[in-house]
Amino acid sequence: MAAAGFAKDFVWGAATAAYQIEGAAYEDGKGESIWDRFCRVPGAIQDGSSGDIACDHYHRWREDVALMARLGLKGYRFSISWPRLLPLGKGARNQIGFDFYAHLVDALLENGIEPVITLYHWDLPQALQDQGGWLNRDTASWFAEYAAQVFVTLGDRVKTWITLNEPHIAAFLGHAEGLHAPGTRDLGAAVQASHVLHLAHALGVQAYRQVSPRKDRIGIALDLRAVYPFTDSDADASVLAMADSEYNRWYLDPIMKGVYPQELFGVYERAGCAPRVEPEDMALLKGNPVDFLGVNYYFPVRVKAMRRGPLLGFAVAEKPDCRRTDMGWEIEPRGLYDLLLRLKRDYDDPSVMITENGAAFSDEIVQDGEVQDDERIDYIASHLDVAHAAVAEGVKLRGYYVWSLMDNFEWSLGFSKRFGIVRVDYERGERTLKKSARWYQRLIASGGAELDL
C-alpha cells in the first residue's frame, strides 16, 4: 500500500455518531430523539435492540479518549446529540449536556486530538418531529438556533464543524423507505425533507459566520456514490445522468452551486412531489458556501435502465462475483478515486475530507485474543491508496476519518454489524483493539508512509 506522500498536516482520524455510541438515552435531562422513539416500533430494528446503552460512551468517554490517544489519532469526528442539549429541540438548555461535550472536547485537546463536530447525525428531537420534523420549514431555523448555541459554547476550542451528516439518508431512508427514523413511506415527504435539510445546512453556516471570525472551518458530510452502468449497453449509459442526479447532484448542486439539477427536479414536478421552494431559498444556499466538503464513501452504484416501473427510469443492479463487505456492499476503491477527481473537476476544486470510510466484517477469526480482521485492513488500505493517487492528481484532501472508531449500534440493523477498528463487548462494555487498529496505529505513527500488509 503506497500511502506515502500525504501532507505533514494531513489529519488521520476516526469517526462515530452520538446515538450509535453514547447510550444514556434517558439520563441527565436528555430529551427523547426520533431514534429513541423509532427503536420502540416493533420490527423496526433487526435484532430488537436500541441505542439506550449502545457503547456506553457517555459514561466511558475518558476511557475512550485514552484509547484514541493510544492509537495516535490526530482527529476525532463525533456528533452532538441535539436533544441532549435542548431536550425539546428549542428553548430551555440542558447544561449537563453542554458540560458533557465541553469536557470531551477539553480531553481531546489535552491529548493532541482535533475535535471535529457534526451538529446533526440523524437524532432529531422527538418534540420537533411532533411539530412536523423535517417537513416543517421552521425546523431549519430551529436547527440554526441550536447550532449557534453550540458555536458560542465550544467555538473557542473547536476549529472544524460539519452541519449535517448524509441528508440523503435522513430524507429518503427516513421518509420514503421507512428504514430509518421517523419511519414514514412517502416519496413527496422525502423530497420535501431533503429541501428543508438543505435550508438547515445553509442557515447553520450562516449562524457560524455570524458568531465566528474563523474561515475554512465549516462544511457538510455527504454520502456520495460513484455511479457506473451495469452493462456496456447504450440504454444503461443513458440513465447515468439521472442516477447521478439522484445520488449526488441533488445534494452537491444546491450546496456548491445554489441550484437543483433540473432534470431530476422536473421528474419530481411531473410526479407531483417536487419540494416547495420559496423565492429566497436558493439564494440562501448560494450565499452560504462551505469551506470544505466531507465525503462519506463506502461503495459504488451500478444502474440498469428500466422502461417501466421506476420513476427515474433505472434500477440498482449488483455486480456479480465481486468482493463484498458483511453489509453486502461491493468493494470498489476506484469509486472513491473517481469521486474525488469528479469533485475537483465539476465543483471548483474544493477542499475535501474523507469523513467516513470503512467496512463491516464478521470479525470471527480471533488469535491470541485479537480479532484478525485482515479484510478490513485491506479495505482501508486500498481506499487510502486511491486517495493518495487523487492527491497526486491535485485533489485538496486534508484528512481521513475511518468509520468507525468502535463497533456500535448500526441503526436499523442493531448490533448485528461491526464496523469498528476497536471491538466492543456489548454486555461488559470492554474495548479491545483489533488487528486493524494496531495497523492504523502504525500507519499514523509513520505519517502515512508505506506499510507492509
C-alpha positions in Angstrom: 0.0 0.0 0.0 1.5 3.3 -1.1 0.2 5.8 1.4 3.4 7.9 1.5 3.0 11.4 0.2 0.2 12.7 2.3 1.0 16.2 3.7 2.5 16.5 7.2 -0.6 18.3 8.4 -2.9 15.6 7.0 -5.4 14.6 9.7 -5.5 10.9 10.5 -8.8 10.3 12.4 -11.7 8.1 13.3 -15.4 8.9 13.4 -18.5 8.0 15.5 -22.1 9.3 16.0 -23.8 10.2 19.2 -26.8 7.8 19.0 -24.6 4.9 17.9 -22.2 5.1 20.9 -23.4 7.3 23.7 -26.2 5.5 25.4 -27.6 7.3 28.5 -30.7 7.8 26.4 -32.8 9.0 29.3 -30.2 10.3 31.7 -29.2 13.7 33.0 -32.1 15.7 31.4 -31.6 14.4 27.8 -34.8 14.7 25.7 -36.3 12.0 23.5 -35.0 11.7 19.9 -36.7 10.2 16.9 -34.4 7.2 17.2 -35.4 6.7 20.8 -39.0 6.5 19.6 -38.3 4.6 16.4 -36.5 1.8 18.3 -39.7 1.2 20.2 -41.6 0.3 17.0 -42.0 -3.5 16.7 -39.8 -4.9 14.0 -38.1 -1.6 13.2 -34.7 -2.8 14.4 -33.5 -6.1 13.1 -32.3 -7.6 16.4 -34.8 -5.7 18.6 -32.1 -3.6 20.2 -31.8 0.1 20.7 -29.3 2.8 21.5 -30.4 3.1 25.1 -27.0 1.9 26.2 -25.1 1.4 22.9 -21.3 1.5 23.8 -22.0 3.5 27.0 -19.6 6.2 25.8 -21.5 8.8 27.9 -20.1 7.1 31.0 -16.8 5.7 29.5 -15.7 8.7 27.5 -12.5 9.1 29.5 -11.5 5.6 28.7 -12.4 6.1 25.0 -10.3 9.3 24.8 -7.3 7.4 26.3 -7.8 4.7 23.7 -7.8 7.3 20.9 -4.6 8.8 22.3 -3.1 5.3 22.4 -3.9 4.9 18.8 -2.2 8.2 18.0 -5.3 9.7 16.4 -4.9 13.3 15.1 -8.6 13.9 14.8 -11.8 12.6 16.1 -15.1 13.3 14.3 -18.2 12.9 16.6 -21.7 14.2 16.6 -23.6 16.1 19.2 -27.0 14.8 20.4 -29.4 17.8 19.8 -31.9 16.5 22.4 -29.1 16.1 25.0 -28.5 19.9 24.8 -32.1 21.1 24.1 -34.5 18.4 25.3 -37.4 20.0 23.3 -35.2 21.0 20.4 -35.5 24.7 21.3 -36.0 26.7 24.4 -34.6 25.6 27.7 -31.0 24.4 27.8 -29.8 21.3 29.5 -26.5 22.5 31.0 -25.4 19.0 31.9 -25.4 18.1 28.2 -23.4 21.1 27.3 -20.9 20.3 30.0 -20.5 16.7 28.8 -19.4 17.8 25.4 -17.2 20.6 26.8 -15.3 18.1 29.0 -15.0 15.7 26.0 -13.5 18.5 23.8 -11.1 19.5 26.5 -9.9 16.0 27.0 -9.4 15.5 23.2 -7.3 18.7 23.0 -5.2 17.7 26.0 -4.3 14.6 24.1 -3.5 16.4 20.9 -6.6 15.2 19.1 -8.5 17.7 17.0 -12.3 17.5 17.6 -14.4 17.7 14.5 -18.1 18.2 15.5 -21.1 17.1 13.4 -24.1 19.0 14.6 -26.7 16.6 13.2 -26.3 12.9 12.7 -30.0 11.9 12.4 -31.2 12.1 16.1 -33.8 14.9 15.7 -35.5 15.8 19.0 -38.9 14.0 19.0 -40.6 17.2 20.2 -39.7 18.8 16.9 -40.8 15.7 15.0 -44.2 16.1 16.7 -44.3 19.5 15.0 -43.6 18.2 11.6 -39.9 17.4 11.8 -38.0 17.9 8.5 -41.3 18.6 6.7 -41.7 21.8 8.7 -39.5 24.7 7.4 -39.3 26.0 10.9 -37.1 23.1 11.8 -34.3 24.6 9.7 -34.5 27.7 11.8 -34.6 25.8 15.0 -31.5 23.9 13.8 -29.7 27.2 13.3 -30.6 28.4 16.8 -29.3 25.1 18.3 -26.1 25.3 16.1 -25.5 28.9 17.2 -25.6 27.9 20.9 -23.1 25.1 20.2 -20.8 27.5 18.3 -20.9 30.0 21.2 -20.2 27.3 23.8 -17.4 25.4 22.0 -16.2 27.6 19.2 -13.2 28.9 21.2 -11.8 25.3 21.2 -13.3 23.6 18.1 -11.9 24.5 14.7 -13.8 22.2 12.4 -17.5 21.8 12.1 -19.9 19.8 10.0 -23.5 20.9 9.8 -25.3 17.7 8.7 -24.4 14.1 8.1 -25.8 12.5 5.0 -29.0 14.4 4.4 -29.8 11.9 1.6 -30.1 9.1 4.2 -32.0 11.2 6.7 -34.5 12.3 4.0 -35.0 9.1 1.9 -34.3 6.2 4.2 -36.2 8.0 6.9 -39.2 9.3 4.9 -39.5 7.3 1.7 -38.3 3.8 2.6 -39.2 3.8 6.3 -36.0 2.1 7.2 -34.7 4.9 9.5 -36.5 7.2 11.9 -39.1 8.6 11.7 -40.1 5.6 9.6 -42.5 7.0 7.0 -43.0 5.8 3.4 -43.8 8.8 1.3 -41.7 10.0 -1.6 -43.1 13.5 -1.5 -42.2 13.8 2.2 -38.7 12.6 1.5 -38.1 15.2 -1.3 -39.5 17.9 0.9 -37.4 16.8 3.9 -34.3 16.9 1.7 -35.0 20.6 0.8 -35.6 21.6 4.5 -32.3 19.8 5.4 -30.6 22.0 2.7 -32.1 25.1 4.3 -31.0 23.9 7.8 -27.4 23.5 6.4 -27.4 26.9 4.9 -28.8 28.6 8.0 -26.3 26.7 10.1 -23.4 28.0 8.0 -24.9 31.5 8.2 -25.1 31.2 12.0 -21.5 30.1 12.1 -20.4 33.1 10.1 -22.3 35.4 12.5 -20.6 34.2 15.6 -17.1 33.2 14.5 -14.4 35.2 12.6 -12.7 31.9 11.6 -12.7 30.8 8.0 -12.1 27.5 6.3 -13.8 25.7 9.2 -17.3 24.6 8.3 -18.7 22.0 5.8 -21.1 19.2 5.4 -20.7 15.4 5.1 -22.4 13.8 2.1 -22.8 10.1 1.2 -21.6 10.2 -2.4 -21.6 7.4 -4.9 -19.6 6.7 -7.9 -22.3 5.8 -10.5 -21.5 3.2 -13.2 -23.6 1.5 -15.9 -24.4 -2.1 -15.1 -23.6 -3.2 -18.7 -21.9 -1.6 -21.7 -25.3 -1.0 -23.4 -26.4 2.4 -24.6 -29.5 2.0 -22.6 -27.7 1.7 -19.3 -25.4 4.6 -20.2 -28.4 6.7 -20.9 -29.6 6.6 -17.3 -26.3 7.6 -15.7 -27.1 11.3 -15.6 -30.4 10.7 -13.8 -28.9 8.3 -11.3 -26.0 10.8 -10.6 -28.6 13.5 -10.0 -30.5 11.3 -7.5 -27.4 10.1 -5.6 -25.0 13.1 -5.9 -26.2 16.2 -7.6 -29.4 16.6 -5.6 -27.1 17.5 -2.7 -23.9 18.7 -4.4 -25.5 21.2 -6.7 -27.6 23.2 -4.1 -24.7 23.2 -1.7 -21.9 24.0 -4.1 -23.8 26.0 -6.8 -27.1 27.1 -5.3 -29.3 25.2 -7.8 -31.1 21.9 -8.1 -30.4 19.6 -11.1 -33.2 20.5 -13.4 -33.7 17.0 -15.0 -34.5 15.5 -11.6 -36.5 18.5 -10.3 -38.6 18.2 -13.5 -39.3 14.5 -12.8 -40.4 15.3 -9.3 -42.6 18.1 -10.6 -44.3 15.9 -13.1 -44.9 13.3 -10.4 -46.4 15.9 -8.0 -43.7 15.6 -5.4 -41.3 18.4 -6.0 -40.1 20.3 -3.0 -41.8 23.6 -2.1 -39.1 26.1 -2.9 -39.6 29.7 -1.8 -38.1 32.5 -3.8 -35.3 33.2 -1.3 -34.3 29.6 -0.7 -31.7 29.1 -3.4 -30.1 32.5 -2.8 -29.7 31.4 0.9 -27.9 28.3 -0.2 -25.7 30.0 -2.8 -24.9 32.8 -0.3 -23.6 30.4 2.4 -20.9 28.3 0.7 -19.0 25.6 2.6 -15.3 25.8 3.4 -14.8 22.1 2.8 -16.7 19.1 1.6 -16.9 15.9 3.7 -17.1 12.7 1.6 -18.6 9.5 3.1 -17.7 6.7 0.7 -18.4 3.0 1.0 -19.4 1.5 -2.3 -20.4 2.4 -5.9 -23.8 2.2 -7.5 -24.4 0.3 -10.8 -27.6 1.2 -12.6 -29.7 -0.6 -15.2 -32.2 1.1 -17.5 -35.8 0.2 -16.8 -38.5 1.2 -19.3 -41.4 0.5 -16.9 -41.8 0.9 -13.2 -39.1 3.1 -11.6 -40.0 6.8 -11.6 -36.5 7.7 -12.6 -36.1 5.1 -15.3 -33.4 2.9 -13.7 -32.9 0.3 -11.0 -29.8 -0.5 -9.0 -28.1 -3.8 -10.1 -25.5 -5.8 -8.2 -22.3 -6.7 -9.9 -21.9 -10.5 -9.8 -18.8 -12.3 -8.5 -17.2 -9.4 -6.7 -15.8 -8.9 -3.2 -18.4 -7.6 -0.7 -18.5 -6.5 2.9 -20.7 -8.0 5.6 -23.3 -5.4 4.6 -23.4 -6.9 1.1 -21.7 -3.8 -0.3 -19.4 -4.1 -3.3 -15.8 -3.3 -2.6 -14.6 -0.9 -5.3 -11.9 1.6 -4.2 -11.8 3.1 -7.7 -15.2 4.7 -7.0 -13.5 6.9 -4.3 -10.8 7.9 -6.8 -13.4 8.8 -9.4 -15.5 10.8 -6.9 -12.5 12.8 -5.7 -11.4 13.7 -9.2 -15.0 14.5 -10.2 -15.4 16.9 -7.3 -12.2 18.7 -8.3 -13.3 18.9 -12.0 -17.0 19.8 -11.5 -17.1 21.8 -8.3 -14.3 24.3 -8.5 -11.6 22.2 -6.8 -12.9 22.2 -3.2 -11.0 21.3 -0.1 -12.1 17.8 0.8 -12.1 15.5 3.9 -12.9 11.8 3.7 -15.3 12.0 6.7 -16.3 8.3 6.6 -14.8 5.2 5.0 -14.7 1.7 6.4 -16.3 -1.7 6.3 -18.3 -4.2 8.3 -17.0 -7.7 8.5 -18.0 -10.7 10.7 -14.7 -10.5 12.7 -15.0 -14.1 13.6 -11.2 -15.0 13.4 -9.6 -14.5 16.8 -6.0 -15.3 17.5 -4.2 -14.7 20.8 -7.1 -12.6 21.9 -7.0 -10.3 18.9 -9.5 -10.0 16.1 -7.7 -10.9 12.8 -9.6 -8.5 10.6 -7.3 -8.6 7.6 -10.2 -7.9 5.2 -10.8 -4.6 7.0 -7.2 -3.6 6.8 -7.2 -4.4 3.1 -10.4 -2.3 2.6 -8.9 0.7 4.3 -5.5 0.4 2.7 -6.9 0.1 -0.8 -9.1 3.2 -0.3 -6.2 5.1 1.1 -4.1 4.0 -1.9 -6.6 5.6 -4.3 -7.0 8.7 -2.1 -3.2 9.1 -2.3 -3.4 8.8 -6.1 -6.1 11.5 -6.1 -3.8 13.8 -4.1 -1.1 13.2 -6.7 -3.7 14.5 -9.2 -4.1 17.7 -7.3 -7.1 16.9 -5.1 -7.1 19.0 -1.9 -7.5 16.2 0.6 -7.0 17.4 4.2 -7.9 14.3 6.3 -9.2 10.8 6.5 -11.6 9.5 9.2 -12.1 5.8 9.4 -15.6 4.5 10.1 -15.7 3.6 12.8 -13.6 4.0 15.9 -15.5 1.2 17.6 -18.3 -1.3 16.9 -21.6 0.3 17.6 -25.4 0.4 17.1 -25.8 0.2 13.4 -29.2 1.9 13.1 -32.0 -0.4 11.8 -29.5 -3.3 11.8 -29.0 -3.0 15.6 -25.8 -4.6 16.8 -25.6 -7.2 14.0 -22.9 -5.5 12.1 -19.4 -4.4 13.2 -17.6 -1.6 11.6 -15.1 -0.7 14.3 -11.4 -1.0 14.4 -12.0 -1.4 18.1 -14.1 -4.4 19.2 -16.8 -3.7 21.8 -18.2 -6.4 24.1 -21.8 -5.1 24.4 -22.5 -7.0 27.5 -19.5 -5.9 29.5 -18.5 -2.8 27.6 -14.9 -3.8 27.2 -13.0 -2.3 24.3 -10.3 -4.4 22.5 -8.0 -3.2 19.7 -8.5 -5.3 16.6 -5.6 -6.0 14.3 -6.8 -3.2 12.1 -6.5 -0.7 15.0 -2.9 -1.7 15.5 -2.2 -1.4 11.8 -3.8 2.0 11.7 -1.8 3.0 14.8 1.4 2.2 12.9 0.2 4.0 9.8 -0.5 7.1 11.8 2.9 6.9 13.6 4.6 6.7 10.2 2.8 9.7 8.9 1.2 7.6 6.2 4.4 6.0 5.0 4.3 2.7 3.1 3.5 -0.3 5.3 3.6 -4.0 4.6 0.2 -5.5 5.0 
